[in-house]
Each structure stands twice: as structure tokens, then as C-alpha cells.
Amino acid sequence: MEVIDLKKLAEYSRDKGLLDTMKKRRRVKKDLLRTKNYNIVLVCLDAGQEIPSRPEPYDVCFYVVEGSGTFTVDCEKAELSSGQMVFVPANVARGMKSKEHMVVLGIQEPH
């Protein structure tokens, strides 16, 4: 059995605002687990950081572990905080902007 400590893996980017390139997102998004049924990623955003809305070819469920922020799904926006989650189907634009330190698990369809 492997225990994964999210607090030890949490890493925030020094970039401010919009993280609009893969290079800028590389530090804040980490693959934790890949199986034939799902992938789990850890996303850590500092206050005011944003991953711009864009479609992806896989389903994902975002679960907020810590903090709060605004999640965009297609044209709708929702304020989520610790303990809440939102599902986004494949090929639908999704994005997020943190209000404070925010730690999110992304449970994805394998891709």
C-alpha cells in the first residue's frame, strides 16, 4: 500500500495571474496516479492564479481539497470551496481561478 501525502506534494507557481502556457502550468499540475480506469492529478493554485478555460477530450471531476475559487464549465461559473466538486464532460471548456491557496484533485477519464 502506498500512502500519498498531498501536503508534501503541493507546489505553487511563482507566476502571477493567468497560467496560459503548459510551461506555466507544469509546476501547479502533477500526475498522482494513472490506471486503466482513471487518472488523478493534483492542481495547486496560489491566490489570483487562473488556468484559462479550454476544452479537453476527457471527462473530469474537480474536487476542492482546500481553499476556494471560481470554476468555469462551458459558459457557466460556480464558486466552489473545500469539500465541493464539479463534473465536466469531455470536450466541454473548463477553467479555474483561485481566490486563495487552492488545492484541487482532478479525477479524469484515462487519456
Buried (B, 14 or more C-beta within 10 A) or exposed (E): EEEEEBEEEBEBBEBEEBBEEEEBBEBBBBEBEEEEEBBBBBBBBBBEBBBBBEEBEBBBBBBBBBBBBBBBBEEEEEEBEEEEBBEBBEEBBBBBBBBEBBBBBBBBBEE
